[in-house]
Structures are given as structure tokens and as C-alpha cells.
Amino acid sequence: MIQVSLTKEGFRQLEEKLEYLKTVRRPEIAEELKEARSHGDLSENAEYDAARDARDRNEQEILDIEEKLRVAVLIEESAPANVVGIGTTVTMKCKSTGETRTYKIVGTTEADPKKGSISNESPVGKAMIGHKLGDTVNVETRLGSIAYEITEVTK
């Protein structure tokens, strides 16, 4: 794995998830395995197989998060208050449709558009960075250029 760009918040969230997987989920799965073993023949025990699969997924996720944290590079959130940067939340209004969207600009690992966070490397994120409240920004998409007006910027 190369480097992973994370905001301070994203780094903290990964640390919390890692702690949960190790201290809560791992013992839960161990208990599930113990319970499933007590039911006898393991060769035809679906409960045991499911618990084993859960253990393997959990351990893989632990390894993945540990690796991300090991190679993480914290993104500086140094943009002025009214300028879009990593770690800021931007509200923008589409000039052609009037539709309003709000996104938090984050590193690629943290991006989850369904939850309102987009990557600083996405077309919209990349286009917005460095612009300020009131600016009109043209975003190049596969459907062509879309103009957005920045209506709010918050830290």
C-alpha cells in the first residue's frame, strides 16, 4: 500500500474502529466460536462456519486498518475560513437546475458520497478546493461542464 491521505478526524475514526474491532468484536466472535463448538460435530456445523468466517473478516479488517494507519499522511486543514479546502464543508448551488448540494471535502480513504463526504481528488472536490464563498466553479464531468455557485463554506 502506498500512502493514505487522511484528515485528523478520519485518522481518529479509524483508530476508534480498530479499537472496537480488537476489544469488542474480537471477544464477541471468540464467544460465538466457543458456543458453536459446544454443539458438537464441527464438520456439519453452519454456526461454527459462520463464526469462523466472521473471525477471518474481522482479522482482515484489523490488518487493513493497521496498515492504513501505518502509512497515513495527515492532510493539513489550513484553508482560511471562507475558502474551500480539505476538512471544510461546502454548499453549492447548480446554476442550471438550482439544485443545492452540501459535501465535506476529505481524503480519498474517508470519502463516502452517500454520507455527504467527497474526496479532494474527485472532480467536484478538486474543482472546489481553493475557491471561496460566492465563487462560481465549473466542474468537468463525463456529461460536460457544470457550473456551481458556492453558497456556504464551514469548517
C-alpha positions as semicolon CSV with decimal commas, in nm:
position;residue;x (nm);y (nm);z (nm)
1;M;0,000;0,000;0,000
2;I;0,129;0,346;-0,085
3;Q;0,033;0,637;0,138
4;V;-0,319;0,707;0,258
5;S;-0,433;1,068;0,293
6;L;-0,649;1,126;0,599
7;T;-0,788;1,421;0,787
8;K;-0,733;1,427;1,163
9;E;-1,098;1,327;1,204
10;G;-1,061;1,036;0,960
11;F;-0,749;0,916;1,141
12;R;-0,932;0,932;1,474
13;Q;-1,228;0,739;1,333
14;L;-1,000;0,463;1,203
15;E;-0,830;0,440;1,543
16;E;-1,170;0,410;1,713
17;K;-1,285;0,142;1,470
18;L;-0,962;-0,052;1,521
19;E;-1,008;-0,034;1,898
20;Y;-1,368;-0,158;1,863
21;L;-1,269;-0,448;1,637
22;K;-0,995;-0,557;1,877
23;T;-1,161;-0,504;2,215
24;V;-1,531;-0,561;2,145
25;R;-1,583;-0,750;1,822
26;R;-1,292;-0,994;1,860
27;P;-1,415;-1,121;2,204
28;E;-1,774;-1,142;2,071
29;I;-1,660;-1,363;1,785
30;A;-1,450;-1,576;2,020
31;E;-1,763;-1,633;2,229
32;E;-1,963;-1,722;1,916
33;L;-1,695;-1,976;1,819
34;K;-1,695;-2,124;2,170
35;E;-2,074;-2,156;2,163
36;A;-2,073;-2,314;1,817
37;R;-1,802;-2,566;1,918
38;S;-2,018;-2,676;2,209
39;H;-2,282;-2,800;1,964
40;G;-2,070;-3,095;1,863
41;D;-1,968;-3,213;1,515
42;L;-1,784;-2,923;1,351
43;S;-1,791;-3,074;1,002
44;E;-2,165;-3,005;0,966
45;N;-2,196;-2,705;1,193
46;A;-2,309;-2,399;0,995
47;E;-2,297;-2,182;1,307
48;Y;-1,929;-2,269;1,355
49;D;-1,852;-2,196;0,988
50;A;-2,028;-1,858;1,009
51;A;-1,839;-1,764;1,327
52;R;-1,510;-1,867;1,170
53;D;-1,586;-1,657;0,861
54;A;-1,674;-1,360;1,085
55;R;-1,343;-1,405;1,269
56;D;-1,149;-1,410;0,942
57;R;-1,325;-1,095;0,812
58;N;-1,265;-0,916;1,143
59;E;-0,896;-1,006;1,150
60;Q;-0,854;-0,895;0,787
61;E;-1,024;-0,564;0,862
62;I;-0,793;-0,516;1,162
63;L;-0,490;-0,576;0,939
64;D;-0,624;-0,338;0,673
65;I;-0,686;-0,057;0,923
66;E;-0,348;-0,107;1,091
67;E;-0,180;-0,077;0,750
68;K;-0,378;0,239;0,661
69;L;-0,281;0,397;0,993
70;R;0,082;0,293;0,944
71;V;0,112;0,466;0,605
72;A;-0,129;0,753;0,677
73;V;-0,034;1,106;0,588
74;L;-0,239;1,365;0,774
75;I;-0,389;1,625;0,546
76;E;-0,342;1,979;0,664
77;E;-0,673;2,158;0,704
78;S;-0,524;2,503;0,666
79;A;-0,760;2,686;0,429
80;P;-0,891;3,022;0,554
81;A;-1,243;3,019;0,700
82;N;-1,429;3,118;0,382
83;V;-1,212;2,915;0,138
84;V;-1,287;2,556;0,038
85;G;-1,016;2,313;0,146
86;I;-0,976;1,965;0,286
87;G;-1,181;1,935;0,602
88;T;-1,429;2,206;0,506
89;T;-1,795;2,162;0,424
90;V;-1,912;2,336;0,109
91;T;-2,269;2,405;-0,001
92;M;-2,308;2,471;-0,371
93;K;-2,596;2,554;-0,597
94;C;-2,613;2,426;-0,955
95;K;-2,651;2,728;-1,183
96;S;-2,864;2,542;-1,441
97;T;-3,102;2,343;-1,215
98;G;-3,098;2,538;-0,889
99;E;-3,027;2,212;-0,703
100;T;-2,826;2,258;-0,383
101;R;-2,569;2,007;-0,257
102;T;-2,355;2,000;0,055
103;Y;-2,033;1,799;0,086
104;K;-1,744;1,774;0,327
105;I;-1,411;1,760;0,141
106;V;-1,195;1,476;0,280
107;G;-0,911;1,243;0,176
108;T;-0,984;0,954;-0,061
109;T;-0,998;0,689;0,214
110;E;-1,267;0,880;0,405
111;A;-1,486;0,967;0,106
112;D;-1,844;0,842;0,120
113;P;-2,076;1,046;-0,106
114;K;-2,384;0,875;0,039
115;K;-2,289;1,023;0,376
116;G;-2,202;1,363;0,233
117;S;-1,824;1,343;0,211
118;I;-1,628;1,355;-0,115
119;S;-1,262;1,312;-0,193
120;N;-1,029;1,601;-0,257
121;E;-0,933;1,407;-0,572
122;S;-1,289;1,371;-0,706
123;P;-1,390;1,603;-0,992
124;V;-1,614;1,814;-0,766
125;G;-1,372;1,815;-0,470
126;K;-1,072;1,902;-0,687
127;A;-1,264;2,181;-0,862
128;M;-1,391;2,335;-0,536
129;I;-1,061;2,346;-0,347
130;G;-0,917;2,696;-0,324
131;H;-1,241;2,873;-0,418
132;K;-1,433;3,091;-0,177
133;L;-1,786;3,185;-0,083
134;G;-1,968;3,340;-0,379
135;D;-1,737;3,195;-0,646
136;T;-1,879;3,016;-0,948
137;V;-1,688;2,696;-1,018
138;N;-1,705;2,489;-1,336
139;V;-1,682;2,116;-1,269
140;E;-1,585;1,891;-1,559
141;T;-1,788;1,568;-1,555
142;R;-1,842;1,288;-1,804
143;L;-2,161;1,471;-1,905
144;G;-1,983;1,800;-1,964
145;S;-1,915;2,112;-1,762
146;I;-2,149;2,202;-1,474
147;A;-2,138;2,545;-1,308
148;Y;-2,189;2,567;-0,932
149;E;-2,205;2,873;-0,710
150;I;-2,051;2,830;-0,364
151;T;-2,321;2,944;-0,120
152;E;-2,165;2,838;0,212
153;V;-1,825;2,727;0,345
154;T;-1,784;2,598;0,701
155;K;-1,500;2,438;0,897
